[in-house]
Amino acid sequence: MSKLDYTSIAREVLSLEAEAIEALCQRLGTDFEASVDVILQSSGRVIVCGMGKSGIIGRKIAATLASTGTPAFFMHPGEAYHGDLGMVTPTDIFLAISNSGETKEVVKLLAFLRSNGNYLIAMTGNAESTLARAARSHLDVGVEREACPFQLAPTSSTTASLALGDALAITLMRARDFRPEHFARFHPGGSLGRRLLATVEDEMVTDNLPFVDENTKAIEVFRAMTQGRLGLAIVRRGNSWGIITDGDIRRAIERFGDQLFARRAADIMSIDPVMIPRGTRVEDALDLMQRHSIGALLVSQDGGIVGVFRK
């Protein structure tokens, strides 16, 4: 038996799924626009529901909606039928996903949704299905072929559902004028959240700052830098400040050679270092550091140095 051409198989799968997504573009229309409008006008949440693979896709769609400005959560249809429907208010929009449109766990919820007055959006591959006919808006995610050679495993169909869910979320995002700073509020643990939400006092070093005076001997400066573990020393200069970094020491070695240890902080330091006030956003601090090609900033408050911010 000859070895399978793995790359050719993978390319075929990707091509089939790409075709499925491309076909969606031709079928978008008034129902998609109605879905967007009703979600924008609603004071409730979008509740996404699906069973099996559709449920997995639904969880991702709900997460994408929630993180891009549309309040949403996923509800498992089995749990819904056994009490979780109590979380559904009449103002909520219900997005039900089922490729066949006949998934019994989802179809069983239709009577409640109808009596509760919920706007139902169905995402199915069969416009004549029970779910599609019960919906106020139907989003057609039908595909000609699954990528599975036996037409059993949901592949092209789940890709189409996921892509249409992304299209819905991003359309809503743009309609709400959702900005990076809004995204950051929902992602405080990520790098964007750090840059846009955090301020320097959230991350600056404040303990055992390595302060020295202008007349501090070089050896004592080096000792302070070692103890501070920040790669710098902060020099008091009357009403202003200086800084000594690892770079300043390298330049001092080139300048003074063996006489370096006879020098004092004033001979080594850089005057008027780049500083930022307490309360500065991390985003602005990082931009300032990039512009000046430096790895640390002194943080000031009321004329004093209260911390050191590093990348």
N, C-alpha and C positions, 0 to 999 in steps of 0.2 A: 504494500500500500504506500503510495507516494505521500510525502509530507504536504500538509495543507499550506497554502500561501496565506499566512496570517495577515500580512499587510493588505493584501487584496480584499480579504474578508472585512477587515476594519474599514477600509475605504468604502466598501459597499454599504456598510452600516451607516457611516457618516453621511454618505450621499443620500440614502433613503430618508434619514432624519432631517437633513437639510432641505430636501424636497417637501417634506411634511410641513416644515416651518414656512417655506416659501409659499405654499398653497394657502396658508392662513391669511396672507396679505390680500389675496383675491377675495376672501370671504368676509372681511371686516366690513361692517356697515352700521345700520341704524341701531341694532341691538347693542353693539359695543358702545356706541355713543350714548345710548340711553343708560347703560350700566354706569358709565363714568358720571353722567349728570346726576343720577339718583344717589350715588355714593357721595358726591360733592355736596349735595343738598341735604343729606341725612345728618341728623344730630346723634345717630347711633353708631354702632360699630359694624364692621364687616365680619361676619362669622363664616369661616370656610369649613366645609365638611366634605369628607370623602372616605371611601373604604379601601383597604389594601394599598396597592400602588398609587391609586388616586389620592388616598389619604396622605401618603408620603409627599406627593406633589403639593397637596393642599397645605401641609404644614409649612413648606417652603414659601408658598405664595402668601400665606398669612404673615409669616415672618418678614417678607419683603415689603408687604403693605405697611406693617406696623413700623418698620424702620425708616420708611420714606414719607411718613406724615399722615397715613390713613390708619386710624385705630382699628385693629383687627386681631382675631385669635382663631385658632383651630379648635374645632369640636368633633370628637369622634362620634360617628352616628350611633354606635351601640351604646355609648355612655349617654348620648343625648336622649335616646329612647328610654333610658332608665334613670332619669332625674335631671340630667344636665340641661334640659330644655328650660329649666327654671332660670337659667342665666340669659335667656333670649328675651329681649324687650321688643315691643312692637315697632320701635324706631330702627331696629337693627336690620341690616341688609344680609341676606343669607345667600352665600355662594356655594352651590352644591356641585361637586365634580363626580362624574361617572361616565366612562367611555361609552358604555352600552345605554346609559340612561334608564336602566332597569334594576340597578343595584338595590336589592330589597331593603337593606338597612337604611338606605337614604330615602327610598320611596315611602317608607313607613312614616317619615317625618312630615310628609306633605300636608296631611290633615291638620296637624298642629300649626304649621306655618300659615296655612290659609286662615284658620280661625284666629290666629294671633295678629294677622294683618301684616306679616313681613313681606317685603319685596324680595322675590326669589329670582336669582340669576342662576341659570343652569349652564354648566360647561360640559357638553357631551359630544359624542361623535355620531349621534343619531337624532336628527331633527324631529323625527316622528315618535320618539320614545315617550314614555310616561313622564319622565322628569322634564324633558324639553317642552312638552305640551302644557305642563303645569306652571312653567316659569313665565314671569313677566318679560324677561330678556333671555335669549338663548345665544350662547357663544359656541359656535360650531368648531370643534377640534377634531373632526373626522379625518382619517388618513386613508390613503389607498392601500398601503401595505405597512405592516409592522416590519421592523428590521429582523425580527426573529424568523428564521426560515420556515418554521412550522406555523407561523401566525398565531402563536399562543402567548408568548411572553410580551407584556406591554412594553413597547420600546419607542417606536415612532409616535405612538399616541400619547405616551407620558411626556415625551419631549415637546410635543405640540402644546400640551396643556401647560407645561412649565413656561414655555416661551410666551404663550398668551397671557399667563398670569403676570409675567414680567412686563409685558406691554401694557397691561391694565395698571399695574403699580406705577410705572414710569409716567404714563399719561396723567394719572392723578397727581403724581409728584410735581410735574411741570405745571399742571393747572393750579396747584396750590402755591406756586412759586416757592417751592421747598428749596432751601439754600444749604450750603455746606455747614453753616453754623447750626442749622436746625438738625441736620443729620448727626452732627457731633453730640447734640444733647441726648440723643438716643443711643450713642455709642461712647459713653465716657471712658470705657476701659480700653478703647482702641487708640491708635496713634493720632487719628484725626481729632478724637475727643480730647486727648491730652493737649494738642496744639491749640485748639480753639476754645476750650472751656477752662482749662487749668490756668492759674496764674503762678508767677515764679515762686511765691511764698509756699505754694503747695509742694514744691520740689527742692527748694534751695537748701543748702547746708547752713546751719546756724550755730552748731556747737563747735567749741574749740577752734574758732577762726584764727588763722596764723597772722596775728598783728605784730608788726615790728616798728621801731622808730627809725628816722633817717640816719641816726648815729649808731644803729645796731651793727656790730661787727659781722662780716660776711659769714663766718662760721656759725654764728647764732642765727643768722637768716636761714642758712641751709638746714639747721636743726629745726627751726620753726616750720619750714616747708615739709620736712620729713614727718614731723608730728601731726601736721594738719592734713596730710595725705590728699591735698587738692592740687598739687603741682604749682603752687604759687604762694607768695607772701604778700600781705597788705601793709603798705607803708604809710604811717601817719606823717603828714607834712603840714602841721599847723591847721589851716582852714581848708586844706585840700588833701588829695590822696595820691599815692603812687602804688605801683604793683611790680612785683618781681616774679617772673615766670621761668619755667625751664628754658625757654628761648632766651630770656635775658641773661641767664647764667651762662649759656653757651657763648653768647656774644661777649660776655665779660671775660670768659676764659681766653678768647681770641685777643681781646684788648689788653688784658692785664697779665696774662700768663701766670708765672710763679708768684706774682705780687698780689694775686686776687685775694688771698686771705688777710692781707693788710688793709683791704678796702672795707668800706662801710655800705650800708644799704643805699645811701644817696648816690653812690658811685655806680650802682648796678641797676637801679630801678628805672622803669618807664613812668613818666609823669602823666597825670590826667588820664587815667585808664578809662575805657568805655564802661559806663555805669547805666543802670536802669533803676527806676523807682519801684518800690514795693507795690504790688497790684498790677504790674505789667503782665499781659497775657503771655503764655509760653510761646504761642505762635509768633508774636512780635519779638520776643527775646531771641528765638532761634533765627529769625530773619536778620536781626541785628548782628548776631554772631557770624552768620554766613557772609554778610557784607564786609565785615572787618576781618574775616578769616581767623577768628579766635575761638578758643574752646571753653572759656568761662567768662562770666560777667559778675561784677560786684553789684549787689543790690543795696540801694540807699533808702534811707528814711530819715527825715528831719536833719539832714546834713551828716548823718552817721552811716556806717556800713553795717547792715543787719544780716547779711547772708551772701553766699556765693552760689550762683546758678551755673550748672554745667549741662552739656548735652546729654 
